[in-house]
Amino acid sequence: MTYIDYSILPLFIAFVIGIGFALQRHMKTSADFFLAAHLSRNK
């Protein structure tokens, strides 16, 4: 891997963790996580 790869990888990991924390408020149970795709189609 090159220095570009090493600089992008932490940004990607931080982005994914940030999305996880942002969506944490909306999902209370594991059922919310697994049914999210199904529920979004009905709206």
C-alpha contacts under 8 A as a table, 3 or more apart, distances in Angstrom:
res1	aa1	res2	aa2	distance
1	M	4	I	7.97
1	M	5	D	5.89
1	M	6	Y	7.04
2	T	5	D	5.29
2	T	6	Y	6.47
3	Y	6	Y	4.98
3	Y	7	S	6.14
4	I	7	S	5.11
4	I	8	I	6.20
5	D	8	I	5.21
5	D	9	L	6.04
6	Y	9	L	5.44
6	Y	10	P	7.16
7	S	10	P	6.29
7	S	11	L	7.07
8	I	11	L	5.23
8	I	12	F	6.24
9	L	12	F	5.16
9	L	13	I	6.25
10	P	13	I	5.04
10	P	14	A	6.02
11	L	14	A	5.11
11	L	15	F	6.07
12	F	15	F	5.01
12	F	16	V	6.26
13	I	16	V	5.22
13	I	17	I	6.19
14	A	17	I	5.14
14	A	18	G	5.95
15	F	18	G	5.02
15	F	19	I	6.26
16	V	19	I	5.19
16	V	20	G	6.28
17	I	20	G	4.97
17	I	21	F	6.31
18	G	21	F	5.19
18	G	22	A	6.12
19	I	22	A	4.98
19	I	23	L	6.09
20	G	23	L	5.33
20	G	24	Q	5.96
21	F	24	Q	5.03
21	F	25	R	7.58
22	A	25	R	6.65
23	L	26	H	5.48
23	L	27	M	6.64
24	Q	27	M	5.52
24	Q	28	K	7.49
25	R	28	K	7.13
27	M	30	S	7.48
27	M	32	D	5.41
27	M	33	F	6.31
28	K	32	D	6.55
29	T	32	D	5.37
29	T	33	F	6.97
30	S	33	F	5.06
30	S	34	F	6.36
31	A	34	F	5.14
31	A	35	L	5.84
32	D	35	L	5.31
32	D	36	A	5.79
33	F	36	A	5.43
34	F	37	A	7.25
35	L	38	H	5.22
35	L	39	L	6.14
36	A	39	L	5.23
36	A	40	S	6.12
37	A	40	S	5.32
37	A	41	R	6.64
38	H	41	R	5.62
38	H	42	N	7.06
39	L	42	N	5.44
39	L	43	K	7.05
40	S	43	K	5.64
